[in-house]
Amino acid sequence: MQNPIRSLVYVSRSIQRMSLDDLNKLLIQARASNQATGISGVLLHHDGLFLQLMEGEPEAIELLFKKILMDRRHEAVLILVDSLRDRPRMFPDWKMGFYHFSSIEHLVGPGLIENAAHDMDKVTQLVDPDDPVTLLMATIWKANRQHFDRTPRA
Ligand SMILES: Cc1cc2nc3c(=O)[nH]c(=O)nc-3n(C[C@H](O)[C@H](O)[C@H](O)COP(=O)(O)O)c2cc1C
């Protein structure tokens, strides 16, 4: 393998209810840090549950995931897929994309939206039957996409 990418997908639940302000702070910090460490991915949030895909250099993912495991804002972290392979990134343009349950959509400010030209729907075009990361993300998205939105409302 020339440039193996480590892709890690986990679910967790927040310990206390996180406000949009809390989520915004988390994302601003996460994106700045991910920019520096070359990590991309997406974070889904629904009703206190998180699902995150992170992808990048194996060492960078190792360091970030150690921090995430110790983060007191969430618990019950469960890894769904952890893969190391020579593959294109699923979200090269998102330092950490974010989607949330649409019922709070009207409250969301532009700060939570990243790179609006790219859309989570493209995961369905990235499916490689031999790659569990692409299968998992596409399946989750197809089953739940109607609940999520990242479009801000006036
Ligand atoms: C659900 C969730 C997702 C997170 N995602 C990221 C992330 O993608 N990148 C990141 O740097 N920190 C992320 N964090 C925050 C890290 O756990 C940690 O607080 C942060 O990296 C600060 O580390 P530092 O104290 O070493 O600067 C996330 C935290 C939670 C609860």
The ligand as an SDF file (V2000), in Angstrom:
LIG
                    3D

 31 33  0  0  0  0  0  0  0  0999 V2000
  -18.6750   13.8130   18.9340 C   0  0  0  0  0  0  0  0  0  0  0  0
  -17.3340   14.4880   18.9350 C   0  0  0  0  0  0  0  0  0  0  0  0
  -16.6280   14.6370   17.7440 C   0  0  0  0  0  0  0  0  0  0  0  0
  -15.3870   15.2740   17.7250 C   0  0  0  0  0  0  0  0  0  0  0  0
  -14.7110   15.4060   16.5490 N   0  0  0  0  0  0  0  0  0  0  0  0
  -13.5070   16.0040   16.5320 C   0  0  0  0  0  0  0  0  0  0  0  0
  -12.7750   16.1470   15.3240 C   0  0  0  0  0  0  0  0  0  0  0  0
  -13.1960   15.7420   14.2400 O   0  0  0  0  0  0  0  0  0  0  0  0
  -11.5590   16.7770   15.3910 N   0  0  0  0  0  0  0  0  0  0  0  0
  -11.0450   17.2580   16.5600 C   0  0  0  0  0  0  0  0  0  0  0  0
   -9.9420   17.8110   16.5530 O   0  0  0  0  0  0  0  0  0  0  0  0
  -11.7130   17.1470   17.7080 N   0  0  0  0  0  0  0  0  0  0  0  0
  -12.9250   16.5360   17.7300 C   0  0  0  0  0  0  0  0  0  0  0  0
  -13.6100   16.4150   18.9110 N   0  0  0  0  0  0  0  0  0  0  0  0
  -13.0130   17.0120   20.1180 C   0  0  0  0  0  0  0  0  0  0  0  0
  -11.9240   16.1440   20.7500 C   0  0  0  0  0  0  0  0  0  0  0  0
  -12.5320   15.1360   21.5320 O   0  0  0  0  0  0  0  0  0  0  0  0
  -11.0060   17.0080   21.6730 C   0  0  0  0  0  0  0  0  0  0  0  0
  -11.7870   17.6410   22.6300 O   0  0  0  0  0  0  0  0  0  0  0  0
  -10.3040   18.0590   20.8620 C   0  0  0  0  0  0  0  0  0  0  0  0
   -9.5800   17.4670   19.8190 O   0  0  0  0  0  0  0  0  0  0  0  0
   -9.3740   18.9410   21.7260 C   0  0  0  0  0  0  0  0  0  0  0  0
   -8.1920   18.3040   21.9820 O   0  0  0  0  0  0  0  0  0  0  0  0
   -6.9550   19.0980   22.6570 P   0  0  0  0  0  0  0  0  0  0  0  0
   -7.4050   19.3640   24.0550 O   0  0  0  0  0  0  0  0  0  0  0  0
   -5.8060   18.1720   22.5840 O   0  0  0  0  0  0  0  0  0  0  0  0
   -6.7850   20.3540   21.8590 O   0  0  0  0  0  0  0  0  0  0  0  0
  -14.8390   15.7830   18.9450 C   0  0  0  0  0  0  0  0  0  0  0  0
  -15.5560   15.6080   20.1360 C   0  0  0  0  0  0  0  0  0  0  0  0
  -16.7870   14.9830   20.1480 C   0  0  0  0  0  0  0  0  0  0  0  0
  -17.5370   14.8410   21.4350 C   0  0  0  0  0  0  0  0  0  0  0  0
  1  2  1  0
  2  3  1  0
  2 30  2  0
  3  4  2  0
  4  5  1  0
  4 28  1  0
  5  6  2  0
  6  7  1  0
  6 13  1  0
  7  8  2  0
  7  9  1  0
  9 10  1  0
 10 11  2  0
 10 12  1  0
 12 13  2  0
 13 14  1  0
 14 15  1  0
 14 28  1  0
 15 16  1  0
 16 17  1  0
 16 18  1  0
 18 19  1  0
 18 20  1  0
 20 21  1  0
 20 22  1  0
 22 23  1  0
 23 24  1  0
 24 25  2  0
 24 26  1  0
 24 27  1  0
 28 29  2  0
 29 30  1  0
 30 31  1  0
M  END
$$$$
